[in-house]
Amino acid sequence: MKRTLSRSIVVFLLVFATCVTLPALATAATYNPINANVVITLPTSSGTKSINVGGMTVAQATATLAQYKLKKTPAKLPVTVSGKSYTIATGDLALTPNISALVTQASQVATGTAVGSASYVTPAAQNILAARIAALAKKTNLKTTKQKTVAGGGTISNFGGRTINQAAALTSATELLNKYGRTIAEKPGTLKLSISPSRPKMSGRDGKGKVLVASLALRRVYLFNGNSLVANYGICIGMPGYSTPTGTYVVARKQRNPTWRNPGKSWSRGMAQSISGARGPLGKAALYLTKNGRDIGIRFHGTHKTWSIGQAQSHGCMRLANSDIVKLYAQVPVGTKVSVFK
């Protein structure tokens, strides 16, 4: 009985000691007063200030930093989207340094440490900034086309449009505003955003196999298997006077290392009667298209002139980078239907 009681007392003491020790361990990293020569860098209206808070209590350090006139938020953040200028209102956002967070950080570091770079864009301000970027995205987007019927059945939507990557835009905007808050620049930098093609959606093609859908406006070709987008690649399209025709086609045959035959046109005068090879006019591979069983002279083919992708520089064919046409060649069987839209 005595032995059992003794064991109970020992267990109780161990538990009690643990309960007392854990809170002490949790606060052991906080120093009050703050360790010597701990410096906080603070952006103010007159420039960046380095304030030595060593030896101060947390309350004293907070009061000291609060005396400084903090840098004002810029009224507007300049933005460029595809070369056009816009602005996002930022003058009403809470972008001032988080003094409490800086002081807390200072109270947890060793002697002779510099503290700074606390986030100046608060979470609440980020939410507002995200909403304003979304509004800008609506303003700058190219409208997507209405639903279109694709070759072999099915409809494609959200097609032909372009959009801003809003998550990336928010990250970049936050970084610019924070950088402005930490320097003495009179104006924040310009936020440069790029527009990307919107992701198209397919419906009504369950079990109907593969289809190629090309957008001349976006200079891209999309490969679907049923309703699923399998791959997409940039293309070069026909130049003025040799525009790529829209319509419905079929991949009638495929050829690796194809041979280009001189069509005897004005633009091909002086060229060889035939050219093969990766640096030839048809590149490493070609998909030959027919319409109602007739070869119309239009192909998907490769090119080593990768700078032309996204441009209108061909004589009607749709060029892909050699690396991409090789992938597409392996993915697309003969008999695959093709829809080409403006």
C-alpha positions in Angstrom: 0.0 0.0 0.0 2.8 2.4 1.0 4.7 1.5 -2.2 1.7 2.2 -4.4 1.1 5.6 -2.6 4.8 6.5 -3.2 4.5 5.7 -6.9 1.4 7.9 -7.1 3.2 10.8 -5.5 6.1 10.5 -7.9 3.8 10.5 -10.9 2.0 13.5 -9.6 5.2 15.4 -9.1 6.4 14.6 -12.6 3.2 15.7 -14.2 3.1 18.9 -12.1 6.7 19.7 -13.0 6.0 19.1 -16.7 2.9 21.4 -16.6 5.0 24.2 -14.9 8.0 23.8 -17.2 6.2 23.8 -20.7 4.9 27.4 -20.4 8.3 28.5 -19.2 9.9 26.8 -22.3 7.3 28.4 -24.6 8.3 31.9 -23.5 12.0 31.4 -23.0 12.8 32.8 -26.5 11.1 36.1 -25.7 13.4 38.7 -24.1 11.9 41.5 -22.1 13.9 43.8 -22.0 15.1 43.2 -25.5 18.7 42.1 -25.9 21.4 44.7 -26.5 22.0 46.3 -29.9 19.0 44.9 -31.6 18.1 47.3 -34.5 14.8 47.6 -36.2 14.7 49.1 -39.7 11.6 51.2 -40.3 10.5 53.1 -43.5 9.4 56.6 -42.7 8.3 59.6 -44.7 11.9 61.0 -44.6 13.6 57.7 -45.5 14.6 54.5 -43.9 15.4 54.7 -40.1 17.4 52.2 -38.1 16.3 52.3 -34.5 18.3 50.6 -31.7 15.7 49.1 -29.3 18.3 47.1 -27.3 17.6 47.2 -23.6 14.0 48.5 -24.1 10.9 46.6 -22.9 8.4 45.5 -25.6 6.1 48.4 -24.6 8.9 51.0 -24.8 10.1 49.7 -28.2 6.5 49.9 -29.5 6.1 53.5 -28.2 9.4 54.5 -29.7 8.6 53.3 -33.2 5.1 54.8 -33.0 6.7 58.3 -32.8 7.9 58.1 -36.4 5.8 59.3 -39.2 5.5 56.2 -41.4 5.8 56.3 -45.2 2.6 57.0 -46.9 0.9 54.5 -49.2 1.2 55.4 -52.9 -2.1 56.7 -54.3 -2.0 54.4 -57.3 0.1 51.5 -58.5 0.9 51.9 -62.2 0.2 48.7 -64.3 1.0 47.8 -67.9 -0.9 44.9 -69.6 0.3 44.0 -73.1 1.8 47.5 -73.5 -1.3 49.4 -72.4 -1.2 51.5 -69.2 -3.6 51.1 -66.3 -3.6 51.9 -62.5 -4.8 50.2 -59.4 -5.9 52.4 -56.5 -3.8 51.7 -53.4 -4.0 54.9 -51.4 -6.6 53.5 -49.1 -4.9 50.2 -48.3 -3.3 49.4 -45.0 0.3 49.1 -46.3 2.1 50.5 -43.2 4.7 48.3 -41.4 3.3 46.0 -38.7 5.1 47.6 -35.7 3.8 45.0 -33.3 5.2 42.2 -35.5 8.6 44.0 -35.8 8.9 44.5 -32.0 7.8 40.9 -31.3 10.5 39.7 -33.7 13.1 42.0 -32.1 12.2 40.6 -28.6 13.1 37.1 -29.9 16.5 37.6 -31.4 20.0 37.5 -30.1 22.2 40.5 -29.2 23.4 42.6 -32.2 20.7 41.5 -34.6 19.0 43.6 -37.3 15.2 43.2 -37.7 13.1 44.3 -40.6 11.2 43.3 -43.7 8.0 42.6 -41.9 5.1 42.4 -44.3 3.8 45.9 -45.1 0.8 44.7 -47.0 -1.6 43.4 -44.4 -3.8 40.3 -45.1 -6.9 42.6 -45.2 -5.2 44.8 -47.7 -4.2 41.8 -49.8 -7.8 40.7 -50.1 -8.8 44.2 -51.3 -5.8 44.3 -53.7 -6.9 40.9 -55.1 -10.4 42.2 -55.8 -9.0 45.2 -57.6 -6.7 42.9 -59.7 -9.8 40.8 -60.6 -11.6 44.0 -61.7 -8.6 44.9 -63.9 -8.6 41.4 -65.3 -12.2 41.9 -66.5 -11.3 45.2 -68.1 -8.3 43.9 -70.0 -9.5 40.4 -71.0 -10.3 39.7 -74.6 -13.8 38.2 -74.6 -14.1 34.5 -75.2 -16.1 33.4 -78.2 -19.5 31.9 -77.8 -19.8 28.1 -77.8 -18.6 26.5 -81.0 -19.4 23.1 -82.5 -16.3 21.2 -83.2 -15.6 18.6 -85.9 -17.1 15.2 -85.1 -19.5 16.5 -82.5 -19.1 18.4 -79.2 -19.0 22.0 -78.2 -16.1 24.1 -77.0 -16.5 27.1 -74.7 -14.3 29.6 -72.9 -12.4 29.6 -76.2 -10.5 32.3 -77.9 -10.1 34.5 -74.9 -7.2 35.7 -72.8 -6.8 36.4 -69.1 -4.5 37.6 -66.5 -3.0 35.1 -64.0 -4.5 36.8 -61.0 -2.6 34.9 -58.3 0.8 35.8 -60.0 -0.4 39.4 -60.3 -1.2 39.6 -56.6 2.2 38.3 -55.7 3.9 40.8 -57.9 1.8 43.7 -56.8 2.5 42.9 -53.1 6.2 42.7 -53.7 6.2 46.0 -55.5 4.3 47.8 -52.7 6.4 46.2 -50.0 9.6 47.3 -51.9 8.2 50.8 -52.1 7.6 50.7 -48.4 11.2 49.8 -47.6 12.8 52.4 -49.8 12.7 56.2 -50.2 11.6 56.0 -53.9 9.0 58.7 -54.7 6.9 56.3 -56.8 6.4 52.5 -56.7 7.7 50.5 -59.7 5.3 49.6 -62.6 3.6 46.3 -62.3 4.0 44.5 -65.7 1.3 41.8 -66.3 1.1 39.5 -69.3 -2.2 38.1 -70.7 -2.4 34.3 -71.3 -4.9 32.3 -73.3 -7.9 31.2 -71.3 -8.3 27.5 -70.8 -11.0 26.2 -73.2 -13.6 23.7 -72.0 -15.1 20.8 -74.1 -18.4 19.1 -73.6 -20.4 16.5 -75.5 -17.5 14.5 -76.7 -17.6 11.5 -74.3 -16.3 8.5 -76.2 -15.7 10.4 -79.4 -12.0 10.2 -79.4 -9.5 12.9 -80.3 -10.0 16.2 -82.1 -7.7 19.1 -82.9 -9.0 22.7 -82.4 -6.9 25.6 -83.7 -7.5 29.2 -82.8 -6.0 31.7 -85.3 -6.6 34.6 -82.9 -4.7 33.0 -80.1 -2.2 31.3 -82.5 -2.6 28.0 -80.6 -3.8 24.5 -81.4 -5.5 22.4 -78.7 -5.7 18.6 -78.7 -8.7 17.0 -76.9 -9.4 13.4 -76.1 -13.1 13.2 -75.5 -13.8 16.2 -73.2 -10.3 16.3 -71.8 -7.6 18.8 -72.9 -4.6 16.7 -73.6 -2.1 19.2 -74.9 -1.8 22.6 -76.6 1.0 24.2 -78.6 1.8 27.6 -80.1 1.5 28.0 -83.9 2.5 30.3 -86.6 -0.4 31.1 -89.0 -0.8 32.5 -92.5 0.4 36.0 -93.3 -1.8 38.6 -95.0 -2.6 37.5 -98.5 -2.0 33.8 -97.5 -4.3 33.5 -94.5 -4.9 30.1 -93.0 -8.4 29.0 -94.0 -11.0 28.2 -91.3 -13.2 25.2 -91.4 -13.3 21.4 -90.8 -10.6 19.1 -91.9 -9.2 15.6 -91.4 -5.7 14.4 -90.8 -5.3 12.3 -93.9 -1.7 11.2 -93.4 1.4 11.9 -91.4 5.0 12.0 -92.3 8.2 12.1 -90.3 11.1 14.1 -92.0 8.7 15.2 -94.8 9.8 16.5 -98.1 8.5 19.9 -99.2 7.6 20.1 -102.9 7.9 23.5 -104.6 4.3 24.6 -105.4 5.4 26.8 -108.2 4.0 30.0 -106.7 5.4 33.5 -107.0 6.8 33.3 -103.4 8.6 30.0 -104.1 10.4 31.1 -107.3 14.1 30.5 -107.1 13.7 27.8 -104.4 14.7 24.2 -104.9 12.2 21.8 -106.3 12.2 19.8 -103.1 13.7 20.2 -99.6 13.8 17.7 -96.8 15.3 17.8 -93.3 14.7 19.4 -89.9 15.7 22.8 -91.3 13.6 22.5 -94.4 10.2 24.2 -94.8 8.3 21.3 -93.2 10.6 20.6 -90.3 10.8 17.3 -88.6 7.2 16.2 -89.1 3.9 17.1 -90.9 0.2 16.3 -90.5 -1.5 16.6 -93.9 -5.1 17.9 -93.9 -7.8 17.2 -96.4 -11.3 18.7 -96.8 -14.0 16.4 -98.2 -11.2 14.0 -99.3 -9.3 16.7 -101.2 -5.8 17.9 -100.2 -6.0 21.6 -99.7 -2.3 22.2 -99.3 -2.6 23.1 -95.6 -0.6 21.2 -93.0 0.5 21.3 -89.4 4.3 21.1 -89.7 7.5 21.8 -87.9 9.9 24.6 -88.2 13.3 25.5 -86.8 12.3 29.2 -87.0 10.9 29.2 -83.5 10.8 33.0 -83.4 7.9 32.8 -85.9 5.6 30.9 -83.5 2.8 33.2 -82.4 3.2 35.3 -85.6 1.4 35.4 -88.9 4.3 34.6 -91.3 3.5 31.3 -93.1 1.9 30.8 -96.5 -1.2 29.3 -95.0 0.1 26.3 -93.1 0.2 26.1 -89.3 3.8 25.8 -88.1 4.8 24.4 -84.7 8.3 24.4 -83.2 10.1 21.2 -84.3 10.0 19.9 -80.7 6.2 20.4 -80.5 5.3 18.9 -83.9 7.2 15.7 -82.9 5.0 15.5 -79.8 1.8 16.2 -81.7 2.8 13.7 -84.4 2.9 11.0 -81.8 -0.4 12.0 -80.2 -2.6 12.3 -83.3 -3.6 9.3 -85.3 -4.6 9.5 -89.0 -8.3 10.2 -89.3 -8.4 12.7 -86.5 -10.8 15.5 -87.2 -9.6 19.2 -87.1 -11.5 22.4 -86.5 -9.9 25.7 -87.4 -11.6 28.9 -86.0 -10.7 32.6 -86.3 
